Amino acid sequence: MAGPDPEAFNNAKESERRIWADLKYRDDLPVLSNMELISRPSRRVFLELSGIRAICSGRRAGQVKPLGMGEVAMVRTEDKEHEWLEAREALQLKIPGEVVCRAR
């Protein structure tokens, strides 16, 4: 795959798919300062809506710590229309899934 073309991404094999991200800076400092993997290949972390609601509202859900101010969590769902969502979006759409990572 040569670049961030959505059609090429959808048609690519699973092993060739990459996520392209542009880094954002404010006052010459990166906006994204830390990223942490939650779900690992050896230990997948799936949360129902109650668990996603808990981490979004400042409570722990199992081994997943609550989200802090300005922090987001990415959720991978089974829904093909909304495969990747931010945790608050998944909660709003009422779609549970695998909590992959968190970023601040």
Buried (B, 14 or more C-beta within 10 A) or exposed (E): EEEEEEEEBEEEEEEEEEEEEEEEEEEEEEEEEEEEEBBEEEEEBEBEBEBBBBBBEEEEBEEBBBBEEEBBBBBBBEEEEBEEBBBBBBBEEEBBBBBBBBBB
